[in-house]
Amino acid sequence: MFRRRSDASKSWGFEDRRRSGWAPRTLLILGGVMVSLGIMMLQGTPWWRLHFEPSYEWVDTKDQPLLGDAGFASHFPLERLTTYRVGRSQGLDIPIVVAEYHNEVGQSEHAMVYQASAPESSVGTFNPRMSLWEATARAILAHASPESLYLTWWDNAQRVHLLTGEATSPRLPVKASFSGLPLQEFWGVASGGYAQDVSEARQFAQWLVMDADKAVREIRASYRAPQSLYLLACVDDLARLSEIERLSGVSIPLEARYFPAAQDLHAQIKEVRRWVNEKGEGTNYLVQPVSGGGVRAWRVTSAEGAKLLLVRLLPFSHSLETLVEGTRLVYQSHWGGYISIHELISPTDH
């Protein structure tokens, strides 16, 4: 069970979303866009070669878009919205929308945002991501303070900063983590450029692949009190495993398998369970439905892997049972915990 360590979790609007059965605890009803793109970057994953060409093209740009054009509210006025088409092959067409804006000191920044619905030729017909990010932004703004810092992967950090204006880190990817992988040029364009100083991204990657308890102690020691520190995790972070591994130098003990759509849902569930339990009964796992009715299942392949900060922050089956020591789960979105926010706390706050 989730352990509420104080009433602070309730003030964020956190709800215990546990339910009975296999599917509701871990299934995440996602549009499949970023997860599909992320699989294109995973080393040793031939699945993407069957479905995508590692290419992109510009579609259109809207300068100084109105709120209706953007489809969401942002903390900073938008300078432009640019749509790209990625992975066009075999009738598949993935739109990626990039928002450009000027931050609090006038510097240009980028953030990838999502369309509520995709063109008919695109992967998926409905993408709930932006509404989930907007709900998360509202929760953050309700508890904003000048001392708050949100540590999360760079694409999440960009999105949170755009929507809330709150401090986030790191906000740029590292070019070396994309070397030799599909769409290296695209990620540089979409992100607004690669980081010149890679220390923040590299350090965060190293924390993600450390024992969670040790990582939290190091994070707390790295920042001065009374700064309020939060760890924000999104299930789409699983699409960034190749980046994290390259920056940290650690191979993450996770395996993924795609299960195509089946008319018999119970048969599909049985097949996923069979694959998960190949590593032993009680294997730590997470399941994502993807466009077209299929699912992608992730399993942790070692006891040490279940202790990693990355795994503990995401809604894997065992991660739902006990929170990381020194943290408090203050927010979790719908759709199976797609976005989670953990506050770092001192021992006296238990």
ZAPALUM-351773 format. One record per residue: residue in three letters; z, x, y of N, C-alpha, C in turn. Coordinates in pm, whole numbers, plus 50000, padded with zeros to 5 digits. Layout:
! residues N
AlaZXYZXYZXY
...
//
This chain:
! residues 350
Met500005008349880500005000050000500005008650125
Phe499465003050232499655009450361501115008450398
Arg501665019050454503035018850501503055018250652
Arg503555007350708503695006550852504975013550891
Arg504865024250966506045032150998506725027851127
Ser506075019551205506715013951323505905002151370
Asp506424994851466505694983351519504494987351601
Ala504315000551626503165005051706501865001351639
Ser501825001351505500594997851435500174983551465
Lys501154974451476500824960551505500234959151645
Ser500704967151740500244965851877498784969751892
Trp498264977351796496844980851797495994970051731
Gly496614960051677495834949751610495534953351466
Phe496304962651409496074966651271496494955551176
Glu495654953051077495994943450975495884950150839
Asp496764946050747496684950950610495564943150542
Arg494444949850516493264942950466493114944050315
Arg494194947350245494094948150100493854934150043
Arg493044933749939492784921349867492724924849719
Ser492744914749638492664917249495491234919649453
Gly491084926149338489754927849283489114940949321
Trp487974943549261487294956349277486564957249409
Ala485784946749442484894947949556485574948149691
Pro486444938749726486934938249865487704950449908
Arg488354957549816489164969049857488314980449909
Thr487124982049854486384994149889484954991449930
Leu484444979449913483054977049949482924976250101
Leu481884982450151481624982750295480244977050318
Ile480154965850384478864959250403478174965850521
Leu477324975250492476694983350596475204980850602
Gly474624984450716473184982950733472384993150656
Gly472975004550622472285014550543471485024650621
Val471445023650755470575032450832471105046650836
Met472315048650892472825062250903473165068250769
Val473625059950676473915065250542472635070250478
Ser471545062850493470275067350437469825080350501
Leu469955081350633469575093650701470465105150658
Gly471735102350637472645112850594472295118150458
Ile471885109350368471505113850234470315123250242
Met469485121650344468355130650361468815144850385
Met470055146650434470545159950467471365166150355
Leu471705158450252472535163850147471735173450060
Gln472255185350043471595195049957471675190249814
Gly470615192749737470625189449597470545174649570
Thr470145166749670470015152349651468535148649659
Pro467855147249546466415144749549466055130449585
Trp467065121249591466745107149613465945104949740
Trp466315111949848465635109349975464165112749968
Arg463775122349884462375126449877461495115149822
Leu462115105949752461345094849697461085084049800
His461795084249909461745073150003461385076850146
Phe461585089250184461425092850325460565105250343
Glu459875105350452459265117650500460175123150608
Pro460515135950603461425141650704460725143450838
Ser460395132350903459695132951030460245122151122
Tyr459935123251251460355113051346459315112051455
Glu459335100851526458435099051639459105090551746
Trp458725093051869459225085251981458575071451979
Val459365061052010458845047452014458745042552158
Asp459885042252229459845038152370461125042652439
Thr461085042152573462225045752655462405035252764
Lys463645030652782463965021252889464865028452989
Asp464385030353109465175036853213466125026953279
Gln467365031653301468415023453364468415009153305
Pro468625008153175468564994953109469694985953156
Leu469414973253162470414963253193471294960953071
Leu472424954353092473354951752983472664944352869
Gly471814934652904471124927152800470184935752718
Asp469604945852783468704954752711469474963452613
Ala470674967652652471464976352566472094968552451
Gly472544956452482473174948452378474644951452359
Phe475214960152442476624963352433477114967952569
Ala478424967752588479024972252713479494986652698
Ser479244994952799479655008852793480525012352913
His481335022552898482205027053007481395033453118
Phe480355040553082479495047253180478175039853192
Pro477615038753313476285032653329475245040553250
Leu474355033453182473335040053103472175044453191
Glu471745056653171470555061753242469285057353171
Arg469325057653037468155053352960468545051152815
Leu467715043152749467795041052605466465045052543
Thr466495054152449465275058752384465325055352236
Thr464265049152188464175045552047463235055051975
Tyr463685060151862462875068651775462675061551642
Arg461615065051575461355059951441461465071751345
Val462305070451245462615081551156462295077751012
Gly461745087350937461555085750794460515075450756
Arg459435074550831458425064350802457615068250680
Ser457775060650575457075063450450457235051450358
Gln456215048150282456275037450183456765024350245
Gly456375021850370456745009450435458125009350496
Leu458875020250483460225020950542460145026450683
Asp461015021550767460935024850909462335023650967
Ile462985035050998464365034851044464405037451194
Pro464855027551274464965029851418466295036151453
Ile466255046151539467465052451591467405051451743
Val468445045951803468475044051948469475053852008
Val469045061052110469885071052175470135066852319
Ala471405065852355471795062552493472045075552569
Glu471555076352691471815087852778472595083052900
Tyr473565091052942474415087253054475005099853116
His475605098353232476315109453297477815107153284
Asn478515117653240479945116253216480755116853345
Glu482065117953331482965117253447482775128553547
Val482155139653504481915150753596480435152353627
Gly479645142053591478235142053627477315149253530
Gln477815153553417476985160253319476285149953230
Ser475065152953191474315143853104474815144752961
Glu475005133252899475435132852759474625122252684
His474615123552550473915114252463474895107652367
Ala474495096052315475235089452208474265080752130
Met474305081651998473495072851915474175059351903
Val473415048851930473925035251922473075027651821
Tyr473445015051797472805007551689472234994451738
Gln471134990551678470564977451704471264967151616
Ala471484955351672472124944851593471214940551479
Ser469924940351504468964937051399467794946451412
Ala467204949551301466114959251298464784952051284
Pro463694958851323462374952951304462124949551158
Glu461204940551134460924936050998460564947550905
Ser459924957950959459504969150876460614979050851
Ser461784976750912462864986450904463744984150782
Val464514994450750465494993150645466564983450689
Gly466784972850612467834963350645467384953350749
Thr468054941950756467724931750853468874929050949
Phe470064934050915471204932051005472084944451001
Asn472474948951119473304960851127474574957451205
Pro475724956251136476954952351205477654963651277
Arg477114975751270477854987451318478284986451464
Met477364982151553477694982651694478834973151728
Ser478874961451665479974952251691481294958251643
Leu481254965951534482474972551485482914983551580
Trp481954991051635482305001451731482824995451861
Glu482244984251903482724977752025484144972552007
Ala484434966851890485794962151864486774973851863
Thr486344984951806487184996951806487415001951948
Ala486355001852029486485006252168487464997552245
Arg487444984552220488394975652289489834978952251
Ala490044982052124491384985652079491834998752144
Ile490915008352153491245021152217491585019052364
Leu490765011352433490995009152576492305001752602
Ala492724993252509493974986052526495174995252520
His494985007252466496085016752451495735030352510
Ala494785030352603494335042952661495425049352746
Ser495435062652743496345070252830495665083352865
Pro496035089352979495395101953021495595113352922
Glu496615112352837496925123252745496285121552608
Ser495535110752585494995108052452493775116752422
Leu493685121252298492525128752250492185123652111
Tyr490895120352091490415115351963489585126051895
Leu490075130651781489365140751702488575133751595
Thr487265136251592486385129551497485075137051492
Trp484195133351401482925140551391482085137751513
Trp481155146651545480505146851675479795133851712
Asp479125127251617478405114951652479385103651683
Asn480505102951608481555093251642482135096351781
Ala482365109251807482965113451933482085109552052
Gln480785111252036479875107352144479955092252170
Arg479975084652062479975070052075481275065152140
Val482415070552097483705066452155483755070052303
His483255081852338483275085952479482405076852563
Leu481215073352516480335064352589480985050852611
Leu481615045452507482135031852513483475030952586
Thr484265041852586485615040852641485905050752754
Gly485185061852760485495072352857486665081052815
Glu487245078552698488385086252650487945100052602
Ala488865109552603488565123252561488365123752410
Thr487275129952368486955131352225486475145552198
Ser486615149752075486185163252036485985163851885
Pro484955171651843483885178051920482765168051947
Arg481955170352051480925160752088479505165852070
Leu479325177852016477985182951991477915189151852
Pro476775187551784476605193651652476325208551663
Val476375215351550476105229651543474755231751475
Lys473875238951540472515240551490472475246651351
Ala473345256351326473325263251197473605253751081
Ser474315242951108474645233750999473455225350957
Phe472355225751033471135218450998470015227650953
Ser470255240450951469205250150920468585247250783
Gly467245245750784466525243550660466575229350607
Leu467255220450677467365206650632466375197850707
Pro466025186250648465095177250717465635172850853
Leu464735170850948465065165151077465975173851163
Gln465935187051144466755195851227466405194051374
Glu465135193251405464705191451543465185178051598
Phe465105167651517465495154351563466965153851603
Trp467845159551520469265158751551469595166151680
Gly468875176751709469055183551836468645174951953
Val467545167751938467055158852043467995147052061
Ala468365140651950469175128451958470585131252010
Ser471135142851978472505145952018472615150952160
Gly471495154352222471525160052356471625175152354
Gly471375181152240471395195752229472505200352135
Tyr472355212452087473355218151997474435225452078
Ala475615226452021476745232652088476525247452110
Gln476855252252229476825266652256478075273352200
Asp479205266752218480465271452161480745263152036
Val480675269451921480775262151795482205261751741
Ser483155267351815484505268951761485175255451733
Glu485015245651824485685232851804485145225751681
Ala483835225151666483235218451551483585225651421
Arg483565238851424483885246451304485345244451264
Gln486235244551361487645242651331487905228651275
Phe487255218551334487465205051284486935203651141
Ala485795209751113485265209450977486235215850879
Gln486845226750920487815233550833489035224850808
Trp489485217750910490625208750889490265197650791
Leu489055192350800488655181350712488675185250565
Val488435197850534488375202050393489665208950348
Met490705208050428492015213550392492875202750328
Asp493935206950259494965197650217495425189750340
Ala495475176550326495695167950443497015170950513
Asp498075172950437499375175550500499345188450581
Lys498735198850525498635211550596497745210150719
Ala496645202950704495725201150816496405194250934
Val497175183850905497865176551012498855185551083
Arg499565193851008500515203151072499785212951163
Glu498625217951119497855227351201497305220551326
Ile496825208351310496285201051425497365198951529
Arg498535194451484499635192251577500015205051649
Ala500025216251576500395229051636499345234251733
Ser498115229351722497025234351804496955227651941
Tyr497695216851960497635209452086499045207952143
Arg499135208652272500435207852339500935193552348
Ala502235191852326502875179052355502955177752507
Pro502945165652563503055152752495501695146452466
Gln500655154252447499335148652423499345139652301
Ser498765127652314498665118252203497395121452125
Leu497545124551998496415128751915496085117951814
Tyr494795115451799494335105551704493205111551619
Leu493195108051492492095111551403491305098851375
Leu490035098951413489175087451390488205090751277
Ala488175082251176487295084251061486385072251046
Cys485135074851011484145064350988483495066950852
Val483225056450778482625058250646481295065550654
Asp480595064250766479345071550781479545086650788
Asp480805091150797481065105550792480605111350659
Leu480505103050555480025107850426478575112350434
Ala477855107550535476485112050555476425125950616
Arg477575131450654477625144450721478185155450631
Leu478255153050501478875162750412478205176450419
Ser476895176550429476185189350434476595197350556
Glu476715190650672477165197350794478575202950776
Ile479455194650724480855198650709480965210550615
Glu480215210250506480265221250410479755234150472
Arg478685233250546478125245450605479045251450711
Leu479695242950788480575248050893481885253350836
Ser482365247150731483665251150675483535261850568
Gly482345262750506482175272150396482805267350267
Val483135254350259483805248650143482905237950080
Ser482785238349948482045228049876482975216249852
Ile482605204649900483455192849892483255186049756
Pro484325183749681484195178149546483955163149546
Leu482805159049598482395145149599481025144049535
Glu480825133549460479515130549403479125116449442
Ala477825114349461477315101149497476215097149400
Arg476135084349374475055079149291474615065749346
Tyr473315063849349472745051249397472485042049278
Phe472925029649290472705019549188471795008749246
Pro470595006949191469664997249248470194983049235
Ala469574974049311469974960149311469844954249171
Ala470754945449138470724938749008470984923949027
Gln470314915648947470524901248957471934897448917
Asp472484904648822473824901848772474804911148841
Leu475544906048941476484914149017477564919948927
His478024912048832479084916848743478604928548658
Ala477334928048617476784939248541476694951748628
Gln476354949948755476284961248847477674967248867
Ile478674958848886480054963548902480494971248778
Lys480164966048662480514972648537479874986348527
Glu478624987448570477925000248565478535010248662
Val478905005748781479555014648877480885019548821
Arg481665010348766482965014148709482785024348596
Arg481775022048513481535031348403481255045248456
Trp480425046148561480095059248619481315065548684
Val482075057648758483275062848823484235068448720
Asn484435061248611485425065148512484955076148418
Glu483725080748435483295092448358484175104448387
Lys484755104748506485665115548544487105112548506
Gly487305101448437488645097848394489105084948459
Glu489935077448386490485065148441491275068248569
Gly491155059648666491885061748790491225071248887
Thr489935074448863489215083248955489165077249096
Asn489365085449195489345081249334487895078649375
Tyr487595066849427486205063449454486075054349576
Leu484845052949622484495044249733483085039049706
Val482825026549740481535020349713480945014649841
Gln479665017049863478965011849980477755003849936
Pro477714990849963476454983649947475424988850048
Val474194989750009473134994250098472034983850101
Ser471094985850191470034976150212469284973650082
Gly468944960950061468174957349943469024952949826
Gly470344953249842471214948449736471784959149648
Gly471334971549662471894982349583473214986949640
Val473864996149569475105001849618475075016949598
Arg475805023949681476015038349663477495040549638
Ala477795046449525479185049249489479475063949507
Trp480665066949557481155080549574482375082349486
Arg482475093549419483675096349342484165110449372
Val485485112049370486115125149390486185131949254
Thr485765144249247485595150749116486715160349079
Ser487755161249161488875170049126490155164649189
Ala491285168549131492575164349186492785170049325
Glu492305182249348492425188549479491595180849582
Gly490435175849540489575168549632490225156049687
Ala491055149649607491735137549653492735140349763
Lys493125153149780494105156949881493485160950014
Leu492155162450018491495167050139491665156950253
Leu491785162050374491955153250489490795143450501
Leu489575147950479488405139150489488545127250395
Val488945129750272489075119050173490265109950207
Arg491365115850252492555108050281492365098750402
Leu491495102550493491275094250612490325082650585
Leu489485083750482488515073450450489085063850346
Pro488525051650337489105041550246488715043350100
Phe488925055350046488805057249902489945049549835
Ser489775046449708490725037749639492145043249645
His492345056349623493695061949626494205064249768
Ser493295066049861493705068349999494355055950058
Leu494055044350002494625031850051496105030450014
Glu496555038649920497895036849865498975043349952
Thr498715055250004499715062650080499045069750196
Leu499605068350314499055074950432499395089850431
Val498625097450507498885111750522500215113650594
Glu501055122350542502335125150606502105130250748
Gly502865124950842502705129050981501675120951056
Thr501195110050995500225101351063500665086851049
Arg500115078551137500355064151131499015057351151
Leu498645048551059497405041051072497595030351177
Val496945031951293497145022551403495995012751419
Tyr494855015551355493725006451369492805008151249
Gln492304996951201491294997251095490364985451115
Ser489074988051116488094977551142487894968951018
His487154958351038486724950050925485694957750842
Trp485094950650747484094956350658484674967950577
Gly485864965150520486424974750427486964987250490
Gly487314986650617487844998550683486775008350724
Tyr485655003050774484525011350816484965022050916
Ile485825018151012486385027551109487905026851100
Ser488555038451095490015039051092490495048851198
Ile491625045751260492235054851357493665057751311
His493965070551296495285075051255495915082851371
Glu497115078951409497835086151513498695097051450
Leu498665108951508499565119551464500935117051526
Ile501955117351443503305114351490504255125651453
Ser505375126251521506385136351490507325130851385
Pro508065139551315508975134751209509965124251259
Thr510355125051386511335115551439510765101551457
Asp509415100351448508785087351465508675079551334
His509065085551223508905078851093509705065951090
//
